[in-house]
Structures are given as C-alpha cells and as structure tokens.
Amino acid sequence: MSLWTALAHSWTHGTERQMNLANQLSERGYVDLGRIDVGVSTLELARGLADVIGARVCASVDTLTTTAPGTKPLNTYGGNYALSRLPLHTDLAHWAVPPRYLILRCVVGSPDVVTHVVHQREIARLTPIGLIDRALLRPRRRLDGRMFLLRMRHGSIFRWDSLFLEPDNAEARLVRELLAEEPSRFVPDEVVMDQPGKAILIDNWSAMHGRGAVPPSAVSRRLERVYLEDQPND
C-alpha cells in the first residue's frame, strides 16, 4: 500500500493537501492525521509528510514507553515524571534550534491517556505585550562545554521546557509561573492515541505538547516519535 493511499481518508492530492496541512499547522500548531494503516511504517510516514511540507527527516524513529519511577535516567522526561502528568514543553528546547516538527504515532494505544497541545499564541494572549519576546532562558547544563542564553520567542521559534531550561530574567520567571499555575488558564487541545497507527504532526516551534497521567490500565502504552527539520534553501 502506498503512503498516499493510506492517507487518502484525510487529504486529497497535490496543492490542496499541502494547504490543508499548512492551514492546520498555522491555526492549531498540529494536525491530527488520524489512523494511518500500520502497513506504512512511521519512517515512511515521516518521509512522505516531509515531502509535502518542505522538510526532511533529521533523526531515527524513537520508541516512547511509560515506566515505573526509578527505571529511567534523571536526564530524561521518563526518569523525572514516570507515570505522572507530563507538563507542556517544546521538544529539545535547550538546543539552539530545536527540530521544527515532530510526529507521534501510536503503536500500543490507550483510551485513558490524553496528549495535550497548546499553541504559543494562547500563552501570548495571557501575558503583557512583549513579555515573551523579552524572556531569557538558560539551559540547565552546558552544551558542548558552553553556556548561552536563549530567547523564549525569537523569530518564528517559541520554546519552553521546565525540566531542561531555567528562567534568566524576571520576564521569563513570570511566564514560568503562568505555565505552572494549577488549575491552568489554558484549555489545551486533546488527542487520544488509542489505536495502532494513529498519528499527529506537531509544529515544535509554534506549539507545546504534553500528556496526562498514565493510569495502571495504560502502562503498556507505546508511541513512536520522529523529528523533522526545515529543508534548507539552496
């Protein structure tokens, strides 16, 4: 089965498909791709989407599992949060340029765990004008032996990660407090990865994502993840 046959339930061909993807990414920061036939591998899916949105696959496919506390290293999300709620974040936010997109795809699903996605404009809407653009962050660890500051929003890139980034000025601390509020002021979009093959495409520069707590009924849940980066101009 070809990739685009598998995707035919969601998109039409050519320019219209590209516009549909672009519009949803712009408006919501993600696209719910629905259930893609399991005969199409996640890498095939990533390559096909990369062709459509003008990106390229920049890493191999990772497998994401949920495990009991103490079973994963503390320099990972799994090691810190285990089965607890995973807070909203940008993947690899401590990189100078995080991956532009990521695909999450269900291998073993559960109806009891929700993936959350929030567009950065929702954060901007609840903060004073210009606050996010002045917010400075620093990685908790040196990268390649260097320490440097990162803007929370710079150009088209918005980033936040409470585990790997720390606020470096008052503006960043205010945004951190806003994001940490309980109950949250944000109403995230919710996607349930409950069927093998179900996938979402997230604009990692525009939207943050997280997930709800994992109950005992969902400990076998397993996803695959792959990153895409912008195709450089020739």
Residue frames as qw, qx, qy, qz and C-alpha x, y, z in Angstrom:
[[0.000, 0.889, 0.459, 0.000, 0.00, 0.00, 0.00],
 [0.399, 0.470, -0.039, 0.786, 1.39, 3.42, -0.93],
 [0.201, -0.211, -0.468, 0.834, 1.69, 6.16, 1.67],
 [0.247, 0.059, -0.055, -0.966, -0.83, 8.42, -0.03],
 [0.538, -0.263, -0.694, -0.400, -3.35, 5.60, -0.38],
 [0.465, -0.339, -0.703, 0.417, -3.11, 5.19, 3.38],
 [0.109, -0.282, -0.280, 0.911, -3.60, 8.92, 3.87],
 [0.073, -0.297, -0.586, -0.750, -6.48, 9.27, 1.42],
 [0.308, -0.657, -0.688, 0.030, -9.07, 9.32, 4.20],
 [0.335, -0.676, -0.247, 0.608, -7.62, 12.60, 5.48],
 [0.043, -0.636, 0.239, 0.733, -6.32, 14.54, 2.48],
 [0.749, 0.635, 0.178, -0.071, -6.83, 15.00, -1.22],
 [0.813, 0.115, 0.170, 0.545, -3.95, 15.21, -3.66],
 [0.471, 0.485, 0.129, 0.725, -1.41, 17.89, -4.52],
 [0.094, 0.393, -0.150, 0.902, -1.76, 21.55, -3.62],
 [0.594, -0.546, -0.194, -0.558, -4.99, 21.13, -1.66],
 [0.859, -0.314, -0.351, 0.201, -3.33, 18.61, 0.66],
 [0.519, 0.138, -0.251, 0.805, -0.40, 20.96, 1.23],
 [0.177, -0.480, -0.011, -0.859, -2.74, 23.86, 2.01],
 [0.754, -0.497, -0.319, -0.286, -4.76, 21.70, 4.41],
 [0.791, -0.201, -0.331, 0.473, -1.64, 20.74, 6.35],
 [0.328, 0.254, -0.131, 0.900, -0.24, 24.28, 6.32],
 [0.356, -0.557, -0.156, -0.734, -3.53, 25.81, 7.47],
 [0.805, -0.499, -0.307, -0.091, -3.96, 23.39, 10.36],
 [0.711, -0.074, -0.276, 0.643, -0.36, 23.80, 11.48],
 [0.131, 0.371, -0.040, 0.918, -0.74, 27.58, 11.39],
 [0.499, -0.539, -0.187, -0.653, -4.07, 27.65, 13.20],
 [0.850, -0.477, -0.076, -0.211, -3.62, 24.92, 15.79],
 [0.163, -0.732, 0.656, -0.078, 0.07, 24.10, 15.83],
 [0.347, -0.170, 0.922, 0.019, -0.62, 20.46, 15.00],
 [0.627, 0.152, -0.431, -0.630, -2.50, 18.15, 12.65],
 [0.673, -0.096, 0.678, -0.282, -4.39, 15.07, 13.80],
 [0.233, 0.365, -0.744, -0.509, -3.52, 12.67, 10.99],
 [0.871, -0.019, -0.003, -0.491, -5.96, 10.03, 12.13],
 [0.798, -0.242, 0.551, 0.033, -5.20, 6.33, 11.87],
 [0.387, 0.651, -0.560, -0.336, -2.57, 5.58, 9.24],
 [0.966, 0.077, -0.204, -0.142, -2.50, 1.99, 8.03],
 [0.643, -0.638, 0.415, 0.085, 0.01, 0.04, 10.12],
 [0.867, 0.258, 0.278, 0.322, 1.46, -1.34, 6.90],
 [0.346, 0.808, -0.093, 0.468, 3.01, 2.10, 6.41],
 [0.673, -0.228, -0.387, 0.588, 5.99, 2.43, 8.75],
 [0.223, -0.893, -0.200, 0.337, 6.47, 5.56, 10.83],
 [0.381, -0.423, 0.388, 0.725, 9.62, 6.34, 8.86],
 [0.238, 0.359, 0.693, 0.578, 7.70, 6.07, 5.57],
 [0.085, -0.861, -0.502, 0.002, 5.02, 8.35, 7.00],
 [0.343, -0.757, 0.029, 0.555, 7.65, 10.87, 8.11],
 [0.357, -0.148, 0.539, 0.749, 9.33, 10.91, 4.70],
 [0.139, 0.573, 0.689, 0.420, 6.01, 11.38, 2.93],
 [0.181, -0.907, -0.346, 0.156, 4.97, 14.25, 5.19],
 [0.426, -0.554, 0.210, 0.684, 8.41, 15.81, 4.87],
 [0.316, 0.192, 0.607, 0.704, 7.98, 15.93, 1.09],
 [0.016, -0.763, -0.593, -0.256, 4.61, 17.66, 1.46],
 [0.294, -0.928, -0.188, 0.130, 5.64, 20.33, 3.99],
 [0.433, 0.798, -0.250, 0.335, 9.12, 21.02, 2.66],
 [0.507, -0.714, 0.452, -0.171, 11.04, 19.38, 5.49],
 [0.638, 0.355, -0.683, 0.017, 13.39, 16.46, 5.94],
 [0.877, -0.439, -0.194, -0.022, 13.68, 13.65, 8.45],
 [0.153, 0.791, -0.470, 0.361, 16.52, 14.55, 10.82],
 [0.292, -0.421, 0.784, -0.350, 16.61, 11.59, 13.21],
 [0.284, -0.043, -0.944, -0.164, 15.73, 7.94, 13.50],
 [0.607, -0.477, -0.351, -0.530, 12.44, 6.73, 14.95],
 [0.017, -0.286, 0.743, -0.604, 12.36, 6.63, 18.77],
 [0.523, -0.408, -0.723, -0.193, 10.09, 4.43, 20.87],
 [0.196, -0.414, 0.358, -0.813, 8.39, 6.12, 23.84],
 [0.583, -0.325, -0.744, -0.032, 7.20, 3.99, 26.74],
 [0.413, -0.684, 0.181, -0.574, 5.88, 4.72, 30.20],
 [0.674, 0.033, -0.683, 0.279, 7.66, 3.01, 33.08],
 [0.610, -0.704, -0.348, 0.109, 7.58, 2.96, 36.85],
 [0.111, -0.955, 0.242, -0.135, 9.54, 5.63, 38.81],
 [0.516, -0.651, 0.550, 0.093, 13.27, 4.98, 39.12],
 [0.834, 0.135, 0.502, 0.185, 13.65, 2.93, 35.94],
 [0.577, 0.686, 0.166, 0.411, 14.85, 5.66, 33.57],
 [0.521, 0.017, -0.177, 0.835, 17.74, 8.18, 33.86],
 [0.115, -0.743, -0.416, 0.511, 17.02, 11.51, 35.57],
 [0.065, -0.408, 0.309, 0.857, 18.18, 13.43, 32.48],
 [0.102, -0.225, -0.783, -0.571, 15.04, 12.24, 30.67],
 [0.501, -0.265, -0.047, -0.822, 11.37, 13.08, 30.97],
 [0.811, -0.191, -0.516, -0.202, 10.58, 9.47, 31.80],
 [0.577, -0.008, -0.603, 0.551, 13.08, 9.49, 34.64],
 [0.012, -0.102, 0.322, -0.941, 11.56, 12.61, 36.17],
 [0.541, -0.035, 0.044, -0.839, 7.85, 12.14, 35.59],
 [0.146, -0.006, 0.988, -0.054, 7.41, 8.39, 35.03],
 [0.001, -0.487, -0.849, -0.205, 3.63, 7.81, 35.12],
 [0.038, -0.640, -0.383, 0.665, 2.79, 11.33, 36.32],
 [0.416, 0.866, 0.267, -0.083, 1.43, 14.11, 34.13],
 [0.618, 0.042, 0.245, 0.746, 3.97, 15.31, 31.58],
 [0.027, 0.757, 0.209, -0.618, 3.94, 19.14, 31.51],
 [0.569, 0.807, 0.155, 0.021, 3.65, 21.19, 28.35],
 [0.476, -0.596, 0.402, 0.507, 7.02, 21.61, 26.68],
 [0.562, 0.726, -0.311, -0.245, 8.96, 22.11, 23.45],
 [0.970, -0.045, 0.109, 0.211, 10.97, 19.05, 22.45],
 [0.722, 0.063, 0.051, 0.687, 14.74, 19.69, 22.65],
 [0.016, -0.972, -0.207, -0.113, 14.04, 23.28, 23.71],
 [0.513, -0.746, 0.229, 0.359, 17.61, 23.61, 25.01],
 [0.662, 0.189, 0.422, 0.591, 19.03, 23.25, 21.51],
 [0.090, -0.335, 0.139, 0.928, 19.99, 26.46, 19.73],
 [0.509, 0.150, -0.355, -0.770, 17.49, 25.48, 17.02],
 [0.572, 0.007, 0.756, -0.319, 15.00, 22.78, 18.11],
 [0.201, 0.176, 0.865, 0.424, 13.58, 20.40, 15.50],
 [0.277, -0.037, -0.195, -0.940, 10.82, 22.12, 13.55],
 [0.767, -0.122, -0.208, -0.595, 8.29, 19.28, 13.63],
 [0.155, -0.231, 0.944, -0.178, 7.70, 16.01, 15.37],
 [0.686, -0.089, -0.499, -0.522, 5.42, 13.10, 14.60],
 [0.367, -0.209, 0.795, -0.436, 3.92, 10.99, 17.38],
 [0.652, 0.079, -0.557, -0.508, 2.40, 7.69, 16.29],
 [0.732, -0.319, 0.411, -0.440, 0.60, 5.08, 18.33],
 [0.345, 0.281, -0.890, -0.102, 1.96, 1.53, 18.49],
 [0.321, -0.369, -0.855, 0.171, 0.07, 0.32, 21.56],
 [0.153, -0.496, -0.134, -0.844, -2.80, 2.63, 22.39],
 [0.193, -0.364, -0.774, 0.481, -4.91, 3.53, 25.39],
 [0.101, -0.717, -0.452, -0.521, -8.17, 5.48, 25.65],
 [0.557, -0.744, -0.328, 0.173, -7.17, 6.53, 29.17],
 [0.500, -0.421, 0.091, 0.752, -4.23, 8.83, 28.34],
 [0.343, 0.898, 0.274, -0.010, -4.62, 12.22, 26.65],
 [0.565, 0.054, 0.137, 0.812, -1.98, 14.09, 24.64],
 [0.012, -0.883, -0.297, 0.364, -2.25, 17.86, 25.16],
 [0.501, 0.258, 0.272, 0.780, -1.28, 20.53, 22.61],
 [0.060, -0.879, -0.293, 0.371, -1.33, 24.32, 23.16],
 [0.527, 0.644, 0.142, 0.535, -0.43, 26.91, 20.52],
 [0.474, -0.137, -0.259, 0.830, 2.01, 29.56, 21.72],
 [0.089, -0.442, -0.210, -0.868, -0.45, 32.33, 20.84],
 [0.606, -0.628, -0.451, -0.186, -2.53, 31.19, 23.83],
 [0.642, -0.380, -0.267, 0.610, 0.41, 31.92, 26.13],
 [0.255, 0.147, 0.115, 0.949, 1.00, 35.27, 24.42],
 [0.283, -0.600, -0.458, -0.591, -2.69, 36.14, 24.80],
 [0.645, -0.684, -0.340, 0.001, -2.45, 35.86, 28.60],
 [0.631, -0.347, -0.075, 0.689, 0.78, 37.80, 29.03],
 [0.043, 0.861, 0.027, -0.506, 1.58, 41.52, 28.65],
 [0.692, 0.719, -0.001, 0.062, 2.59, 42.56, 25.14],
 [0.368, 0.769, -0.463, 0.243, 6.28, 41.95, 24.54],
 [0.626, -0.593, 0.456, -0.220, 6.84, 39.93, 27.72],
 [0.954, 0.045, 0.284, 0.089, 7.56, 36.64, 25.95],
 [0.661, 0.673, -0.083, 0.321, 9.93, 38.32, 23.50],
 [0.028, -0.810, 0.432, -0.396, 11.97, 39.72, 26.41],
 [0.858, -0.415, 0.256, -0.163, 12.05, 36.46, 28.37],
 [0.358, 0.635, -0.684, 0.034, 15.52, 34.89, 28.52],
 [0.957, -0.238, 0.076, -0.149, 16.25, 31.24, 29.31],
 [0.093, 0.668, -0.738, 0.001, 19.38, 29.26, 30.02],
 [0.824, 0.035, -0.554, -0.115, 19.95, 25.51, 29.68],
 [0.744, -0.637, 0.149, -0.135, 20.46, 23.70, 32.98],
 [0.807, -0.264, 0.361, 0.386, 23.56, 22.05, 31.57],
 [0.006, 0.672, -0.438, -0.597, 26.30, 23.28, 29.28],
 [0.854, 0.459, 0.240, -0.057, 26.08, 22.25, 25.66],
 [0.763, 0.474, -0.082, 0.432, 29.43, 21.38, 24.07],
 [0.599, -0.191, -0.283, 0.725, 31.09, 22.97, 27.09],
 [0.062, 0.237, 0.076, 0.967, 29.35, 26.31, 26.54],
 [0.006, 0.592, 0.688, -0.419, 26.65, 28.16, 28.41],
 [0.030, 0.132, 0.338, 0.931, 24.44, 30.56, 26.47],
 [0.325, 0.347, 0.491, -0.730, 21.11, 32.33, 26.75],
 [0.079, 0.298, 0.816, 0.489, 18.08, 31.58, 24.62],
 [0.340, -0.008, 0.057, -0.939, 15.06, 33.76, 23.97],
 [0.467, 0.238, 0.773, -0.357, 11.71, 32.20, 24.79],
 [0.604, 0.671, 0.430, -0.004, 10.47, 33.56, 21.46],
 [0.195, -0.589, 0.409, 0.669, 12.84, 34.59, 18.73],
 [0.242, 0.219, -0.654, -0.683, 11.59, 35.00, 15.19],
 [0.723, -0.077, -0.416, -0.546, 9.36, 32.02, 14.43],
 [0.582, -0.003, -0.778, 0.235, 10.69, 29.88, 17.31],
 [0.544, -0.600, 0.187, -0.556, 8.86, 29.67, 20.64],
 [0.622, 0.125, -0.745, 0.206, 10.36, 27.40, 23.29],
 [0.472, -0.571, 0.379, -0.555, 9.73, 26.29, 26.85],
 [0.794, -0.026, -0.605, 0.057, 10.78, 23.31, 28.94],
 [0.513, -0.768, 0.162, -0.346, 10.56, 23.35, 32.73],
 [0.942, -0.272, 0.109, 0.163, 12.99, 20.44, 33.04],
 [0.779, 0.115, 0.157, 0.597, 15.88, 21.47, 30.81],
 [0.236, 0.571, 0.074, 0.783, 15.57, 25.29, 30.80],
 [0.354, -0.558, -0.499, 0.561, 15.69, 27.85, 33.62],
 [0.118, 0.950, 0.240, 0.161, 14.43, 31.46, 33.57],
 [0.623, 0.034, -0.118, 0.773, 17.26, 34.01, 33.45],
 [0.008, 0.176, -0.072, 0.982, 15.26, 37.22, 33.97],
 [0.309, 0.195, 0.568, -0.737, 12.06, 38.46, 35.58],
 [0.601, 0.284, -0.245, -0.706, 10.07, 38.20, 32.36],
 [0.527, 0.157, -0.820, -0.158, 10.91, 34.51, 31.99],
 [0.046, -0.049, -0.853, 0.517, 10.04, 33.85, 35.63],
 [0.470, 0.223, 0.252, -0.816, 6.62, 35.43, 35.12],
 [0.670, 0.242, -0.483, -0.509, 5.90, 33.20, 32.14],
 [0.346, 0.118, -0.916, 0.164, 7.09, 30.14, 34.08],
 [0.202, 0.115, 0.675, -0.700, 4.67, 30.98, 36.89],
 [0.607, 0.262, -0.061, -0.748, 1.85, 31.33, 34.39],
 [0.628, 0.240, -0.682, -0.287, 2.61, 27.96, 32.82],
 [0.273, 0.073, -0.893, 0.351, 2.89, 26.27, 36.22],
 [0.439, -0.136, 0.277, -0.844, -0.47, 27.52, 37.54],
 [0.216, -0.206, -0.951, -0.082, -2.91, 24.91, 38.80],
 [0.710, 0.406, 0.564, 0.116, -5.55, 24.81, 37.55],
 [0.392, -0.042, 0.414, 0.821, -4.14, 26.00, 34.26],
 [0.297, 0.589, 0.134, -0.739, -5.60, 29.00, 32.48],
 [0.250, 0.355, -0.674, -0.598, -5.07, 27.20, 29.21],
 [0.826, 0.170, 0.407, -0.352, -7.54, 24.82, 27.65],
 [0.120, -0.429, 0.771, 0.454, -5.34, 22.55, 25.54],
 [0.759, 0.240, -0.374, -0.476, -6.50, 20.60, 22.55],
 [0.614, -0.312, 0.702, -0.183, -6.70, 16.91, 23.40],
 [0.659, 0.369, -0.565, -0.333, -5.75, 13.96, 21.23],
 [0.784, -0.302, 0.494, -0.224, -6.25, 10.38, 22.39],
 [0.332, 0.494, -0.768, -0.236, -3.74, 7.92, 20.94],
 [0.698, -0.128, 0.547, -0.444, -5.96, 4.90, 21.34],
 [0.913, 0.340, 0.199, -0.108, -5.46, 2.91, 18.11],
 [0.641, -0.250, 0.477, 0.547, -2.33, 1.47, 16.49],
 [0.441, 0.405, 0.492, 0.632, -1.34, 3.69, 13.57],
 [0.047, -0.946, -0.317, -0.050, -2.95, 6.88, 14.87],
 [0.608, 0.013, -0.004, 0.794, -0.58, 9.83, 14.41],
 [0.001, -0.967, -0.210, 0.143, -0.24, 13.56, 14.97],
 [0.588, 0.370, 0.018, 0.719, 2.13, 16.08, 13.40],
 [0.342, -0.856, -0.249, 0.297, 3.19, 18.91, 15.75],
 [0.383, 0.764, -0.108, 0.508, 4.86, 22.20, 14.84],
 [0.723, -0.360, -0.358, 0.469, 7.51, 22.18, 17.57],
 [0.299, 0.126, -0.061, 0.944, 8.26, 25.89, 17.04],
 [0.291, -0.369, -0.208, -0.858, 4.66, 27.01, 17.50],
 [0.765, -0.421, -0.180, -0.453, 3.02, 24.61, 19.93],
 [0.136, -0.423, 0.819, -0.364, 3.89, 22.90, 23.18],
 [0.780, -0.122, -0.497, -0.361, 2.72, 19.40, 23.97],
 [0.207, -0.358, 0.784, -0.464, 2.43, 17.14, 27.00],
 [0.547, -0.184, -0.759, -0.303, 0.30, 14.28, 28.25],
 [0.655, -0.550, 0.070, -0.513, -1.94, 13.38, 31.14],
 [0.403, -0.454, 0.761, -0.229, -1.04, 10.94, 33.90],
 [0.542, 0.178, -0.767, -0.295, -0.82, 7.28, 32.96],
 [0.750, -0.332, 0.296, -0.490, -3.16, 5.03, 34.98],
 [0.495, -0.295, 0.817, 0.017, -2.36, 1.36, 35.67],
 [0.745, 0.438, 0.483, -0.143, -4.63, 0.37, 32.78],
 [0.552, 0.833, -0.039, -0.017, -2.34, 2.17, 30.31],
 [0.463, -0.706, 0.470, 0.257, 1.19, 1.19, 31.37],
 [0.699, 0.080, 0.604, 0.375, 1.66, -0.80, 28.14],
 [0.388, 0.896, 0.152, -0.155, 1.04, 2.34, 26.04],
 [0.599, -0.265, 0.406, 0.637, 3.77, 2.83, 23.42],
 [0.414, 0.877, 0.092, -0.224, 4.34, 5.55, 20.85],
 [0.716, 0.111, 0.237, 0.647, 6.90, 6.18, 18.13],
 [0.008, -0.934, -0.060, 0.351, 8.42, 9.61, 17.57],
 [0.675, 0.190, 0.291, 0.651, 10.42, 11.10, 14.73],
 [0.103, -0.752, -0.064, 0.649, 11.70, 14.64, 14.18],
 [0.563, 0.610, 0.358, 0.426, 11.63, 16.71, 11.00],
 [0.293, -0.567, 0.001, 0.770, 13.60, 19.86, 10.30],
 [0.417, 0.816, 0.055, -0.396, 13.10, 22.64, 7.78],
 [0.808, 0.313, 0.280, 0.414, 14.61, 21.93, 4.40],
 [0.304, -0.594, 0.123, 0.735, 17.45, 24.43, 3.92],
 [0.522, 0.814, 0.089, -0.239, 17.15, 26.74, 0.95],
 [0.813, 0.148, 0.247, 0.505, 19.61, 26.06, -1.85]]
